[in-house]
């Protein structure tokens, strides 16, 4: 995501667990097909990425699955299923490339960040490889050591 001058980006939500459980190999920006009440709910920040992933179909379409967008309170009778699959707006050549990588290397695609860009809701997705338990522990230890080293440097 390149920030051009004057291009305002407001972050709605970040999937912090994605970096913990997965090694992110590449990212891509995607639009989402949403309803009006879902947009209002997202602008209020009511989204949960917990078990989110991207599913590709044989007709070269991409769907966001497992992401919970809480219903908007003032929507009236236009309530949507909060756990429904939402279509991602990507070019077919992008879908083909990522689908091929997923099938060959045993990778998955996870949502990383949800943000507003020029009035549109965008989703940053990442091609990811799952980390083992010991890899996660090593990452935590490394982060703690870096934090302590920075603390020591600040003292002097």
C-alpha positions in Angstrom: 0.0 0.0 0.0 1.7 3.1 -1.2 0.7 6.4 0.5 0.6 9.1 -2.1 0.5 12.7 -1.1 -3.0 13.7 0.0 -4.3 10.1 0.0 -5.9 9.6 3.4 -6.0 6.1 4.8 -8.0 5.4 8.0 -7.3 2.0 9.5 -10.5 0.2 10.7 -9.0 -3.0 12.1 -5.7 -5.0 12.0 -5.5 -8.8 12.3 -2.7 -9.0 14.9 -2.9 -12.8 15.2 -2.1 -13.2 11.5 1.6 -12.2 12.1 1.7 -14.4 15.1 0.3 -17.6 13.5 1.6 -17.1 10.0 4.7 -16.1 8.1 3.4 -13.5 5.6 5.0 -13.9 2.1 3.2 -11.3 0.0 0.3 -8.8 0.3 -2.4 -7.5 -2.0 -5.2 -4.9 -1.8 -8.8 -6.0 -2.5 -12.1 -4.3 -2.5 -15.2 -6.0 -0.9 -18.8 -6.3 -2.0 -20.7 -5.0 1.0 -24.2 -3.9 1.9 -25.0 -0.5 3.4 -25.5 -1.6 7.0 -22.2 -3.6 6.8 -20.4 -0.4 5.7 -21.9 1.5 8.7 -20.8 -1.2 11.1 -17.3 -1.4 9.6 -16.9 2.4 9.9 -17.8 1.9 13.6 -14.9 -0.7 13.8 -17.2 -3.7 14.6 -15.3 -6.5 12.9 -13.6 -9.7 14.2 -10.9 -11.4 12.0 -10.5 -14.4 14.4 -10.9 -17.3 11.9 -10.8 -15.3 8.7 -9.4 -16.7 5.4 -9.9 -16.3 1.7 -11.5 -19.0 -0.4 -11.1 -19.2 -4.2 -13.7 -20.9 -6.4 -13.2 -22.7 -9.7 -14.8 -19.8 -11.6 -12.0 -17.6 -10.4 -13.8 -15.7 -7.7 -12.5 -14.9 -4.2 -14.6 -14.9 -1.1 -13.7 -13.7 2.4 -14.9 -16.4 4.9 -14.9 -16.5 8.7 -14.9 -12.8 9.3 -17.6 -11.5 11.7 -19.0 -8.1 11.0 -21.4 -7.2 13.8 -24.9 -6.1 12.7 -25.6 -2.4 12.6 -28.1 -1.5 15.3 -30.0 1.1 13.3 -30.3 -1.0 10.1 -34.0 -1.9 10.7 -35.1 -4.9 8.7 -32.1 -4.9 6.4 -30.0 -7.1 8.7 -27.4 -9.3 7.1 -25.9 -12.6 8.4 -22.8 -11.4 10.3 -20.7 -14.4 9.3 -21.7 -14.6 5.6 -19.1 -14.9 2.8 -18.2 -11.6 1.2 -17.0 -11.4 -2.4 -13.6 -9.8 -2.9 -13.1 -7.5 -5.9 -9.9 -8.7 -7.5 -8.7 -9.0 -11.1 -9.0 -12.6 -12.5 -5.2 -12.7 -13.2 -4.5 -11.9 -9.6 -6.9 -14.6 -8.4 -5.3 -17.2 -10.9 -1.8 -16.4 -9.7 -2.6 -16.7 -5.9 -4.8 -19.7 -6.4 -1.9 -21.5 -8.2 0.5 -20.6 -5.5 -1.9 -21.9 -2.8 -2.4 -25.2 -4.5 1.3 -25.9 -5.2 3.0 -24.8 -2.0 0.3 -25.5 0.6 -0.1 -21.9 1.5 -3.2 -20.0 2.6 -4.6 -16.4 2.2 -5.5 -14.5 5.3 -6.9 -11.0 5.9 -4.4 -8.7 7.5 -5.9 -5.2 7.6 -9.2 -3.4 6.9 -9.1 0.3 6.1 -10.8 3.2 4.3 -9.1 4.6 1.3 -10.6 7.5 -0.6 -14.0 6.6 0.9 -13.9 3.0 -0.1 -13.4 0.0 2.3 -10.3 -2.0 1.3 -8.9 -5.2 2.6 -5.2 -6.1 2.7 -4.8 -9.9 2.2 -1.6 -11.8 2.5 -0.3 -15.1 1.1 0.8 -16.9 4.3 2.5 -20.1 5.5 1.6 -21.4 9.0 4.2 -21.2 11.7 5.1 -24.1 14.0 4.7 -23.8 17.8 8.5 -23.5 18.3 8.7 -20.8 15.6 6.1 -18.8 17.4 7.9 -19.2 20.7 11.2 -18.1 19.0 9.5 -15.0 17.6 8.2 -14.1 21.1 11.6 -14.5 22.7 13.3 -12.5 20.0 10.7 -9.7 20.4 11.3 -9.7 24.2 15.0 -9.5 23.8 14.7 -6.6 21.3 12.4 -4.8 23.7 14.9 -5.2 26.6 17.8 -4.1 24.5 15.9 -1.0 23.5 15.1 -0.3 27.2 18.8 -0.6 28.1 19.8 1.8 25.3 17.2 4.3 26.5 18.8 4.3 30.0 22.1 5.6 28.7 
